[in-house]
Amino acid sequence: MRIIMEHSWIFISIFIFLAILLLFCLIRAIKGPTIADRVVAVNMMGTIVMVVIAMLAVYMGEGYLLDICLIYAMISFLAVVVLTKIYSGVYLEKLAKKKRQQQKAVQAESIREGSTGKNRIKEMKTEETRLKDAGTEEVTNKYTKRNEQERSDTP
Amino acid sequence: MILIEWLQFTLGVAFLLAGLGVFAVQVFGVFKFDYVLNRMHAAAMGDTLGIGISLVGLIILSGWNFASLKMALIIVFLWNASPVSSHLIARLEATTNPHLERCCELEEGIMEHLWDEDQREIIYADQHKAEEEK
């Protein structure tokens, strides 16, 4: 402890160096083209801040700062989990919304053309055969199930 | 006694400076690589090795007391948390990037293991539509 106090310039210069690295991480977080880039940069900043807090705890001789450091680690991990869940959920929701709108447009068009019920069922059957040719049974099963539901819905 | 104190001090500061070197390499690598999945490789280095070496140096500096136990706990926690968060970030990138095959090589059939069932339904419907248009 005595030696650390006598040579405090080492610790102070390390603090300054870590602050410069933090600045570069901030630049990366602002520049990053995708969301994942920003999340990685924020995670990196969290790691460097953890080292700064631990060094401060040793430098000042205050043990309770290490508890703060541990809580900081847990919260930054939680932040990454929540951010990734939210962003992927928002993206998939947007995709599903677009798909639903397309389906509605197709249905409206078919009604406008004045196709009768028989023709609609024929069209669906042709679509089923096309999907079977594509060769994925899972998807066709889902489509047939959905079509059956639609048929039962429409009188 | 003075010799042991000096030995402790120099060893601790050497470990701390090695940790700083790893952090510098990490930041350099993050600016050097072009794509997120490559950048994550550089960023994961500081999460485990950088903070590990730095905190080992601080443990040596602070000596044998309760504070060093807490620092060891931080290292162990980060060793567990960092791979999980990296995995989640990579999954976010693979989900939100519609042209992943342009950015990196993909193994055959690896995309099928990536999503849950309802998410897979949404994404595959679009892919089928694109194939039919071709």
Chai-1 contact restraints between the chains, C-beta under 6 A:
chainA,res_idxA,chainB,res_idxB,connection_type,confidence,min_distance_angstrom,max_distance_angstrom,comment,restraint_id
A,I3,B,E5,contact,1.0,0.0,6.0,A-B,restraint_1
A,I3,B,F9,contact,1.0,0.0,6.0,A-B,restraint_2
A,I10,B,V13,contact,1.0,0.0,6.0,A-B,restraint_3
A,L21,B,F23,contact,1.0,0.0,6.0,A-B,restraint_4
A,L21,B,V27,contact,1.0,0.0,6.0,A-B,restraint_5
A,F24,B,V27,contact,1.0,0.0,6.0,A-B,restraint_6
A,R28,B,V30,contact,1.0,0.0,6.0,A-B,restraint_7
A,T34,B,V36,contact,1.0,0.0,6.0,A-B,restraint_8
A,A36,B,V36,contact,1.0,0.0,6.0,A-B,restraint_9
A,A36,B,I89,contact,1.0,0.0,6.0,A-B,restraint_10
A,A36,B,L92,contact,1.0,0.0,6.0,A-B,restraint_11
A,A36,B,E93,contact,1.0,0.0,6.0,A-B,restraint_12
A,D37,B,V36,contact,1.0,0.0,6.0,A-B,restraint_13
A,V39,B,I89,contact,1.0,0.0,6.0,A-B,restraint_14
A,V40,B,R39,contact,1.0,0.0,6.0,A-B,restraint_15
A,V40,B,M40,contact,1.0,0.0,6.0,A-B,restraint_16
A,V40,B,A43,contact,1.0,0.0,6.0,A-B,restraint_17
A,M44,B,A43,contact,1.0,0.0,6.0,A-B,restraint_18
A,T47,B,G46,contact,1.0,0.0,6.0,A-B,restraint_19
A,T47,B,D47,contact,1.0,0.0,6.0,A-B,restraint_20
A,T47,B,I51,contact,1.0,0.0,6.0,A-B,restraint_21
A,V51,B,I51,contact,1.0,0.0,6.0,A-B,restraint_22
A,V51,B,S54,contact,1.0,0.0,6.0,A-B,restraint_23
A,A54,B,L55,contact,1.0,0.0,6.0,A-B,restraint_24
A,A54,B,L58,contact,1.0,0.0,6.0,A-B,restraint_25
A,V58,B,L58,contact,1.0,0.0,6.0,A-B,restraint_26
A,V58,B,L61,contact,1.0,0.0,6.0,A-B,restraint_27
A,V58,B,S62,contact,1.0,0.0,6.0,A-B,restraint_28
A,G63,B,A67,contact,1.0,0.0,6.0,A-B,restraint_29
A,L66,B,A67,contact,1.0,0.0,6.0,A-B,restraint_30
A,L66,B,K70,contact,1.0,0.0,6.0,A-B,restraint_31
A,C69,B,I74,contact,1.0,0.0,6.0,A-B,restraint_32
A,L70,B,I74,contact,1.0,0.0,6.0,A-B,restraint_33
A,A73,B,I74,contact,1.0,0.0,6.0,A-B,restraint_34
A,A73,B,F77,contact,1.0,0.0,6.0,A-B,restraint_35
A,F77,B,A81,contact,1.0,0.0,6.0,A-B,restraint_36
A,F77,B,S85,contact,1.0,0.0,6.0,A-B,restraint_37
A,V80,B,S85,contact,1.0,0.0,6.0,A-B,restraint_38
A,T84,B,L88,contact,1.0,0.0,6.0,A-B,restraint_39
A,T84,B,L92,contact,1.0,0.0,6.0,A-B,restraint_40
A,Y87,B,L92,contact,1.0,0.0,6.0,A-B,restraint_41
A,S88,B,L92,contact,1.0,0.0,6.0,A-B,restraint_42
A,S88,B,T95,contact,1.0,0.0,6.0,A-B,restraint_43
A,Y91,B,T96,contact,1.0,0.0,6.0,A-B,restraint_44
A,L92,B,Q119,contact,1.0,0.0,6.0,A-B,restraint_45
A,L92,B,I122,contact,1.0,0.0,6.0,A-B,restraint_46
A,L95,B,I122,contact,1.0,0.0,6.0,A-B,restraint_47
A,A96,B,I122,contact,1.0,0.0,6.0,A-B,restraint_48
